[in-house]
Amino acid sequence: MIRRLVLLACSYRPDGRCVAGIELVDNVCNGWIRPVCSSGQGQVHNTDRICDNGKTAVKLSIVEIDLGENQNHPMQRENVTFNHGVKWKYISPYRRSHEYLAPFLETPASLWENGTHSTEGLNDKVPVNVVKQARQSLYFIRPTKIFVHIATEGEAFGNPRRKVRARFFYNSVEYMFSLTDAGILNEFKDHANGEYEILNAYMTVSLAGEHLQHYWKIAAAIIRVE
């Protein structure tokens, strides 16, 4: 079935991207869809994002995709497989104004269960045994403050590496998630360690896959308002 999406995330993952968007039906929001491959780890390969007109689908593209069945993922209820044999149709870019973005805004009380932290993160993971069934694993929110946080992590373990995170405040709670927005990562790739505030922006956050007995929360997109 051909379904039209506004892509609100096109985040980095090995061998491709994690793509997610809000479906539009007669210009009315109809919930989240995360298109996934029927094989592999569910990532959308870069070749999959090359549309019928040669444009590559990115964050804030409007596209039409031939989608199949719900994947029945144990935790991510938005996952729907797509038909690799049909090219995505590129419709247009989507506007970055409040007028256009505000209809997607969601206001959950918290970003899933809080209180569990990684070594360098804050409220950035959920124990697997807490999640009993598939749930909403994507939210489009407007934090009160957002910072791109760049640091060298892992030195204590003999494995220093550059890490980019999003530190932000939502409903008076501080969070720090891994940042996977491919565009933002590219923008800040040559910046020195430190924090850089992003003003007037929305975020897409995701509860991602299982690793070390936890589901990890990620900042999948930062969308500045024009």
Buried (B, 14 or more C-beta within 10 A) or exposed (E): EEBBBBBBBBBBBEEBBBBBBBBBEEEEEEEBBBBBBEEEEBBBEEEBBBBEEEBBBBBBBBBBBBBEEBBEBBBBBBBBBBBEEEBBBBBEEBEBEBEBBEBBEEEEEEBBBBEBEBEBBBBBBBEBEEBEEBBBBBBBBBBEEBBBBBBEBBEEEEEEEEBBBBBBEBEEBEBBBBBBBBBBBEEBEEEEEEEEEBEEBBBBBBBBBEEEEBBBBBBBBBBEBE
